[in-house]
Amino acid sequence: MRTLPPGIDPADLARTALTVAIEASELIMDERPESLGVAETKSSATDVVTVMDQRSQDHLLARLGRLRPQDGFAGEERGGRTGESGITWVVDPIDGTVNYLYEIPAYAVSVAAVVGDPTTDGGWQPVAGAVVNPVTGERYTAWLDGGSWRAVGDEEPRRLRVAETSLGQALCGTGFGYDADRRAWQAAVLTHVLPQVRDIRRLGSAALDLCRVADGSLDVYYERGLNPWDMAAGWLVATEAGAVVSDLRGRAPRADLTLAGAPGLHSRLAAVLQVAIEQVGDQKGQ
């Protein structure tokens, strides 16, 4: 486990994360054009980047630059900076962009403070974070050794704690990539998982999926292909609620696989996924 730089309070970082995430969530709601145009494409024609995605990140970059000028910044869209404090802010300005485009109320602004190098698998760790769903008013926050918390609207935050259940009774979340070959691989793995769990949910926002493990509206979650900005804040929210969040080998979560759930569920689903991947073929390059 990596340590915080001296003199930094993770609770203060969490308050900052929540403040700027709420601001960005208000921006993407209040200033959303009636007809969103596609600004450009990413890895495929179905992976769209909206004007509001970039505007949200620009807001986060500017605000965090004023509030924490010595920190680094890394986000999904254009714009970043190196820092001197040992803290880097890893943000997803709209996690669930396709849901945002289609006005499906399952997207969020995700903001996390991390130590280490977020561009290196296993080389970083979140120490504070916030995930805000602007449509539902859900606000998730967590900080290192400070617990995981959820509030809706003006209600007082409620501390979260995961609960064990059997794998056969577990509601399992997952997601699919934009690339067609990756989706095909993920679908093949899913055919092995589905008979082993209560049911599957594909909601379209990894940050919210990880938070849902923390609040119990999902029991367990797995996905291949997550980037640091997809998972940083949600990883900490789930961990501070008592979940295990890792790859299949028990290391830090990464693009190869992210798996989250209460300890017993995590280990049981990991075993199912291991067999599924062996049968389907790993396809790490996909």
C-alpha positions, 0 to 999 in steps of 0.5 A: 500500500502506498502512503500519503505525502506528509501533511495531507489529510485524505478527508480534505481531499475527499471534500475537494473531490465532492465539491468539484464533482458537484460543480461539474455535474451541474454543468453537464446538466444545466448546459446540456444542449438539446441536440448533442453533436459528436465532437470527434470519435475515439477508438471506434465510431460508437465511442463518442466524445461530446462537447460537454465531456470536454467542457466538464474536464476543462472545468475540473482541470481549472478548479482543481488547479486553483484549489490544489495548484501543486497537484497533478491532473489526468483525465479521459479527455484532452488536458492534464499536468504534472504535479509536485505534491505526490497527489494526482487527480484522476477524473472522468468528466462524464462516466457513461457518455453513451447514457448521457447522449441517450438521456439514460439517467446512469452517468456520473462525474468521477473525481479521485485523488491518487498517489503513485503513477496512474499510467502504470498498472499496479503503480497507483492507489486512490486515497480520496474520491467522489462520484456524483450522478447529476440526474438522481442526486446520488453522491458517493464519497470515500477517503483512505481509512475514513469509510465510504458514504452515500447521500441523495439530495440534501439527506445526511450521508449514510455509511456503506458496508457490503454484505455477503451472499451466495454467488447463486443469489448475487446480482452481478454487474458488468460492462462491454467495450466499444471495440467489436472484438472485445465485446464478442470476447466479453459476451463469450465469458458472460455465457459462463458467468450468467448461469452461476449468478442470480442475474446480470446488469449492464448499466453503462457506468463503471464508476457507478457500478463500483459504487453500487457494489458499495451500497448493495444495489449490486452484489458483485461486478467485473469488467475488462478494459477499464481505464484509471479514470473509470475506476479510481473513485469507485475503487475506493468507494467499494474498498472503503465499504469492505469490498475486495477490488482487484484483478484475477490474481489479487493485484490492484485492478487494471485494464486486464480485469477489475473484479469487486465484491464482498470477500467471499463473493469476490473469490467465488466469482474469480474462480468462475471467471478464471475457468471461463477465460481459460475456456474462451481464451484470454485474448489480452490483446483485444 
